Amino acid sequence: MRNRHAGAPFADGDEQIEAYLADLSVPALLASCVHLLPPERHDEILDGPVRPQGIYINELQGFMSPEDQAAGRKLALEIIRDYRDRGCPEPEPPSDELARRIMEFLAVEEVTPDYLAMMLDELGLDGRDHRRPERLPAAADYPAVIVGAGMSGLLAAIRLGQAGFPYVVLEKNDDVGGTWWENTYPGARVDVASHFYSYSFDDGGHWSEFFSRQPELRAYFAHVADSYGLRDHIRFGVEVTGATWNEDDATWTVEVEGGDPITARVLVTAVGQLNRPLVPEFPGSFDGPAFHTSRWRDDVDLTGKRVVMIGAGATGFQLAPAIAERVEHLTIIQRTAQWMFPNPGYHEGVGPGVDWATRHLPFYGRWFRFVEMWPMTDKGLVAAKVDPAWEPQRQSVSEINDMVRVMFGDWIREQVGDDAELLAKVLPTYPPTGKRTLQDNGTWLKTLQRDNVELVRAGVERLAAGGVVDSEGVEHPADVVVFATGFRYNDLLLPLRIRGRDGVDLREMWGIRPAAHVGVTVAGFPNLFLLYGPGTNAAGGSSAILGVEFAAWFMTECLRELVTGRHRTVEVTREAYDAYYARFQDEMRQMVWASPHIEHNYFTNEAGEVHGVNPFRMVDYWHWTRRPDPADYVYS
Ligand SMILES: Cc1cc2nc3c(=O)[nH]c(=O)nc-3n(C[C@H](O)[C@H](O)[C@H](O)COP(=O)(O)OP(=O)(O)OC[C@H]3O[C@@H](n4cnc5c(N)ncnc54)[C@H](O)[C@@H]3O)c2cc1C
């Protein structure tokens, strides 16, 4: 069978192909062309003069001049024409050495062996899904329950199914998709490029926008559920309340709201880090419709209404521009200004050439994923690391972090012009990248400059019958109040009551400090696996899906040992669990996310510590999750 990344043969005419090439990333296009040339001609591209000059987040053309891009397309057209005329023979998958050379061509820097190994695993250039677990006949005796059918739960279902575990997914909603099913507010979209915010083994292929909107993401996860045959295993409308470990028969009893408990030998939580809305309990009450952004009310027409939006973090930043035109007046009550990442192409559509190239040009989709992934993976950590000698820490945490502050600040100043009052409101005064940095193409500040929009930099004192009273005592009249106040980020696994060995309650044991060994396993809780667990949120860039894929692989490796050894339990040792936590906190204390200078930092708990975010390099996390260290795990 033809390698699934080799592309389907085609017979399009020259003019049509030329038109398609105009839509493409020239670096990825040239990388694809390497596969169409005989080995003795690879250097024409890999050592040739037409090449990317650098790589950067969302810079899909590798800083090539327009002339170089045109030259690259011309060269590609000749090579593609010849390939077509030869009947599109299937190219060999690249050797590791050739793959490394292509990666270095695209990355414009050395790709060290550790990154090469991670990237080969991610890209599966040989056509294999490298994270697909081996099928284990004995897995049939280990029924599993997965809680949640969002991105993580669907992945767990695919992986457990591939390994041969009987499993059921319990999902409180009526459909799959989690975040992308629930968050239907206008303007909702990803801020990690879609060709990367997708599973490594199924990149969706045909996104209509580079940063897709919620309906398309929801459809993607529905497509995954359908095409991997997951729906028969999912029970919708079933909310799990807790689970209890039974020492006698080494099983979990999974308790569900209003239904019979379910027994399993393996329990996977995939309930998300951002699934429980945070609605602050303001005093007073409002007489009209008031709702959280993740509980969007389509029955409330905002046209011609006065809307007060409380909060403007990642969600409000997307919502306000999407509704400003149709409301009579929009008041945005925001405590903290947000840093934003300049991304002029944030709302850009994907031309038909991308779809064509992904379907037909050998490895184009893979190399395009690389172009999007490489600058997002680990690069952001450098600017997030605190240099204790740097002053003033209140403003930035290191020299490079300060350079980011200047760059982001210039982007804001450019748009605000000489409006000093607005600038004072929108220019953050805390270190950049300390919170999730928002993707911006200018719509946010344009929205704030509209006559019918007012930004109020204040907190909320109380709700009133006819509006919202801010912390300065000013009442803002409203017909509708929207809470863009985020999620209960630090209440991981809320409201589950998971009781492990000796009846220990997981959330009570954690208190304000949720932890898991490599984000996946917890001492005292055998055969329990957490996906998108503590310390796995990719705040330093990258896609949440990448980390969850690593974690799911780790889970299946633990289970492989469990099943092949016919053991009853697999459990991380207390020593390994504690040591990982200590290492995690040591690292985290050196990162901007734990800086005491970040205003209203939702990453931190009441003690100022961070537990949700991953402070480590993804390449290290990949290595640690390759397989459980036998010294760290006990099988009984
Ligand atoms: C608005 C928004 C935008 C985001 N954008 C990005 C982005 O651009 N890039 C990025 O990398 N990450 C992003 N994230 C973070 C992350 O990628 C998503 O939250 C992702 O959906 C996480 O997948 P998940 O399956 O782990 O959790 P979720 O998508 O939250 O799914 C959890 C599922 O579990 C179910 N569930 C929860 N509790 C129970 C229970 N007790 N019983 C039964 N079912 C239960 C829920 O109903 C839900 O379906 C975003 C998050 C949000 C909220």
The ligand as a Tripos MOL2 file, in Angstrom:
@<TRIPOS>MOLECULE
LIG
   53    58     1     0     0
SMALL
NO_CHARGES

@<TRIPOS>ATOM
      1 C1        -11.7390   28.0740   24.5420 C.3       1 LIG1
      2 C2        -10.4950   27.2300   24.5730 C.ar      1 LIG1
      3 C3         -9.5670   27.3500   23.5540 C.ar      1 LIG1
      4 C4         -8.4250   26.5600   23.5700 C.ar      1 LIG1
      5 N1         -7.5240   26.7220   22.5640 N.ar      1 LIG1
      6 C5         -6.3950   25.9820   22.5690 C.ar      1 LIG1
      7 C6         -5.4240   26.1490   21.5450 C.ar      1 LIG1
      8 O1         -5.5630   26.9620   20.6550 O.2       1 LIG1
      9 N2         -4.3130   25.3870   21.5940 N.ar      1 LIG1
     10 C7         -4.1010   24.4820   22.5710 C.ar      1 LIG1
     11 O2         -3.0760   23.7990   22.5510 O.2       1 LIG1
     12 N3         -5.0000   24.3000   23.5520 N.ar      1 LIG1
     13 C8         -6.1400   25.0250   23.5730 C.ar      1 LIG1
     14 N4         -7.0520   24.8420   24.5770 N.ar      1 LIG1
     15 C9         -6.7530   23.8590   25.6160 C.3       1 LIG1
     16 C10        -7.0420   22.4030   25.2030 C.3       1 LIG1
     17 O3         -6.4450   22.1110   23.9580 O.3       1 LIG1
     18 C11        -8.5080   22.1000   25.1030 C.3       1 LIG1
     19 O4         -9.1640   22.4000   26.2990 O.3       1 LIG1
     20 C12        -8.7650   20.6410   24.7560 C.3       1 LIG1
     21 O5        -10.0810   20.5190   24.3660 O.3       1 LIG1
     22 C13        -8.4820   19.7110   25.9260 C.3       1 LIG1
     23 O6         -9.0040   18.4450   25.6450 O.3       1 LIG1
     24 P1         -9.4800   17.4740   26.8110 P.3       1 LIG1
     25 O7        -10.1440   16.3270   26.1760 O.co2     1 LIG1
     26 O8         -8.3320   17.1840   27.6950 O.co2     1 LIG1
     27 O9        -10.4760   18.3260   27.6770 O.3       1 LIG1
     28 P2        -11.9050   18.9030   27.2660 P.3       1 LIG1
     29 O10       -11.9350   19.3260   25.8630 O.co2     1 LIG1
     30 O11       -12.2390   19.8970   28.3130 O.co2     1 LIG1
     31 O12       -12.8610   17.6450   27.3840 O.3       1 LIG1
     32 C14       -13.1720   17.0730   28.6250 C.3       1 LIG1
     33 C15       -14.4150   16.2440   28.4460 C.3       1 LIG1
     34 O13       -14.6830   15.5560   29.6560 O.3       1 LIG1
     35 C16       -16.0550   15.6550   29.9520 C.3       1 LIG1
     36 N5        -16.2010   15.5410   31.4020 N.ar      1 LIG1
     37 C17       -15.6530   16.3350   32.3480 C.ar      1 LIG1
     38 N6        -15.9920   15.9080   33.5680 N.ar      1 LIG1
     39 C18       -16.7660   14.8210   33.3870 C.ar      1 LIG1
     40 C19       -17.4370   13.9360   34.2750 C.ar      1 LIG1
     41 N7        -17.3320   14.0730   35.5940 N.pl3     1 LIG1
     42 N8        -18.1640   12.9310   33.7610 N.ar      1 LIG1
     43 C20       -18.2640   12.7580   32.4140 C.ar      1 LIG1
     44 N9        -17.6590   13.5730   31.5300 N.ar      1 LIG1
     45 C21       -16.9170   14.5810   32.0180 C.ar      1 LIG1
     46 C22       -16.4440   17.0150   29.4530 C.3       1 LIG1
     47 O14       -17.8280   17.1120   29.2380 O.3       1 LIG1
     48 C23       -15.6340   17.1060   28.1610 C.3       1 LIG1
     49 O15       -16.3280   16.5860   27.0710 O.3       1 LIG1
     50 C24        -8.2010   25.6260   24.6130 C.ar      1 LIG1
     51 C25        -9.1360   25.5450   25.6430 C.ar      1 LIG1
     52 C26       -10.2550   26.3380   25.6380 C.ar      1 LIG1
     53 C27       -11.2390   26.2130   26.7720 C.3       1 LIG1
@<TRIPOS>BOND
     1     1     2 1
     2     2     3 ar
     3     2    52 ar
     4     3     4 ar
     5     4     5 ar
     6     4    50 ar
     7     5     6 ar
     8     6     7 ar
     9     6    13 1
    10     7     8 2
    11     7     9 ar
    12     9    10 ar
    13    10    11 2
    14    10    12 ar
    15    12    13 ar
    16    13    14 ar
    17    14    15 1
    18    14    50 ar
    19    15    16 1
    20    16    17 1
    21    16    18 1
    22    18    19 1
    23    18    20 1
    24    20    21 1
    25    20    22 1
    26    22    23 1
    27    23    24 1
    28    24    25 2
    29    24    26 1
    30    24    27 1
    31    27    28 1
    32    28    29 2
    33    28    30 1
    34    28    31 1
    35    31    32 1
    36    32    33 1
    37    33    34 1
    38    33    48 1
    39    34    35 1
    40    35    36 1
    41    35    46 1
    42    36    37 ar
    43    36    45 ar
    44    37    38 ar
    45    38    39 ar
    46    39    40 ar
    47    39    45 ar
    48    40    41 1
    49    40    42 ar
    50    42    43 ar
    51    43    44 ar
    52    44    45 ar
    53    46    47 1
    54    46    48 1
    55    48    49 1
    56    50    51 ar
    57    51    52 ar
    58    52    53 1
@<TRIPOS>SUBSTRUCTURE
     1 LIG1         1 GROUP 0 **** ****
